[in-house]
Amino acid sequence: MEVRHPDSVVTSQQPPVATTPLLMLDAAMNGEPLRRMITITNPQGLHMRPITQFVELATQFKSDVFVIKDPGKKIDGKSAFGLLEMVAEQGCQLELEVNGPDAEEAIAALANVLARSAPEE
């Protein structure tokens, strides 16, 4: 049995929280969107074929997916028309933003599609 003085401060019995970030896991668990900057390296830019691949993959995830080219203007990453209107040429910097229960898996897979450097055959 533990005896406490009435003036003593009782602290939480929970284990201490780690102070080192666990990559993107902390943000995803807190409901914050995960973000990653991508440079379009494909000489043809982000055209219909990679856009179709991106959208097909994005729709497999429960998370919300957005692509940002210009600050303050989010494009729905599950909309081929929205991404096509964005006109992302070679060298263009895009921010990928993903928020949801499978955000960590989604951002890794989707960033890979956007970052492919070889033109499609």
QUIKA-V601276 format. One record per residue. N is the residue number from 1. RES is the residue in three letters. PSI is psi as a letter, one per 40 degrees, with the letter a starting at -180 (NA if undefined). BURIAL is I if it has 16 or more other ideal C-beta (glycine too) atoms within 10 Angstrom, else O. D_LAST is the distance of its C-alpha to the last C-alpha in Angstrom with 2 decimals. Layout:
# QUIKA-V601276
N/RES/PSI/BURIAL/D_LAST ; N/RES/PSI/BURIAL/D_LAST
This chain:
# QUIKA-V601276
1/MET/h/O/73.45 ; 2/GLU/h/O/72.33 ; 3/VAL/h/O/74.92 ; 4/ARG/i/O/73.82 ; 5/HIS/i/O/75.95 ; 6/PRO/d/O/75.82 ; 7/ASP/e/O/74.66 ; 8/SER/i/O/71.81 ; 9/VAL/h/O/68.19 ; 10/VAL/h/O/66.11 ; 11/THR/i/O/62.48 ; 12/SER/i/O/59.62 ; 13/GLN/e/O/59.33 ; 14/GLN/i/O/55.53 ; 15/PRO/i/O/53.69 ; 16/PRO/i/O/52.65 ; 17/VAL/h/O/49.25 ; 18/ALA/h/O/46.89 ; 19/THR/e/O/46.57 ; 20/THR/h/O/43.28 ; 21/PRO/i/O/40.19 ; 22/LEU/g/O/37.95 ; 23/LEU/b/O/34.68 ; 24/MET/e/I/33.63 ; 25/LEU/d/O/35.72 ; 26/ASP/d/O/38.85 ; 27/ALA/d/I/37.26 ; 28/ALA/d/I/35.66 ; 29/MET/d/O/38.98 ; 30/ASN/e/O/40.89 ; 31/GLY/e/O/38.85 ; 32/GLU/i/O/37.41 ; 33/PRO/i/I/33.77 ; 34/LEU/i/I/31.41 ; 35/ARG/i/O/29.60 ; 36/ARG/h/I/26.86 ; 37/MET/h/O/25.66 ; 38/ILE/h/I/21.95 ; 39/THR/h/O/20.56 ; 40/ILE/h/I/17.29 ; 41/THR/e/O/15.55 ; 42/ASN/h/I/12.12 ; 43/PRO/d/O/12.70 ; 44/GLN/e/O/11.76 ; 45/GLY/a/O/14.21 ; 46/LEU/g/I/14.53 ; 47/HIS/a/O/13.19 ; 48/MET/d/O/13.28 ; 49/ARG/d/O/10.35 ; 50/PRO/d/I/11.62 ; 51/ILE/d/I/15.06 ; 52/THR/d/O/14.91 ; 53/GLN/d/O/13.96 ; 54/PHE/d/I/16.77 ; 55/VAL/d/I/19.25 ; 56/GLU/d/O/18.82 ; 57/LEU/d/I/19.48 ; 58/ALA/d/I/22.26 ; 59/THR/e/O/24.08 ; 60/GLN/e/O/24.47 ; 61/PHE/i/I/26.76 ; 62/LYS/d/O/30.33 ; 63/SER/i/I/30.22 ; 64/ASP/h/I/30.02 ; 65/VAL/h/I/26.89 ; 66/PHE/i/I/26.99 ; 67/VAL/h/I/24.90 ; 68/ILE/h/I/27.10 ; 69/LYS/d/I/26.20 ; 70/ASP/h/O/29.72 ; 71/PRO/h/O/32.75 ; 72/GLY/e/O/34.39 ; 73/LYS/h/O/31.63 ; 74/LYS/h/O/29.89 ; 75/ILE/h/I/27.02 ; 76/ASP/h/O/26.85 ; 77/GLY/e/I/23.74 ; 78/LYS/e/I/23.89 ; 79/SER/h/I/23.69 ; 80/ALA/d/I/20.42 ; 81/PHE/d/O/22.55 ; 82/GLY/d/I/24.23 ; 83/LEU/d/I/21.12 ; 84/LEU/d/I/19.68 ; 85/GLU/d/O/23.12 ; 86/MET/d/I/23.08 ; 87/VAL/g/O/20.77 ; 88/ALA/h/I/19.49 ; 89/GLU/i/O/18.18 ; 90/GLN/h/O/17.14 ; 91/GLY/e/O/20.29 ; 92/CYS/h/O/21.64 ; 93/GLN/h/O/23.71 ; 94/LEU/i/I/23.65 ; 95/GLU/h/O/26.11 ; 96/LEU/h/I/25.19 ; 97/GLU/h/I/28.38 ; 98/VAL/h/I/28.89 ; 99/ASN/h/I/32.29 ; 100/GLY/a/I/33.40 ; 101/PRO/d/O/34.20 ; 102/ASP/f/O/30.79 ; 103/ALA/d/I/29.88 ; 104/GLU/d/I/29.42 ; 105/GLU/d/O/26.86 ; 106/ALA/d/I/25.10 ; 107/ILE/d/I/24.90 ; 108/ALA/d/O/23.44 ; 109/ALA/d/I/20.62 ; 110/LEU/d/I/19.93 ; 111/ALA/d/I/20.14 ; 112/ASN/d/O/17.44 ; 113/VAL/d/I/15.00 ; 114/LEU/d/I/16.22 ; 115/ALA/e/O/16.27 ; 116/ARG/h/O/12.75 ; 117/SER/d/O/12.28 ; 118/ALA/h/O/8.84 ; 119/PRO/i/O/6.51 ; 120/GLU/i/O/3.78 ; 121/GLU/NA/O/0.00
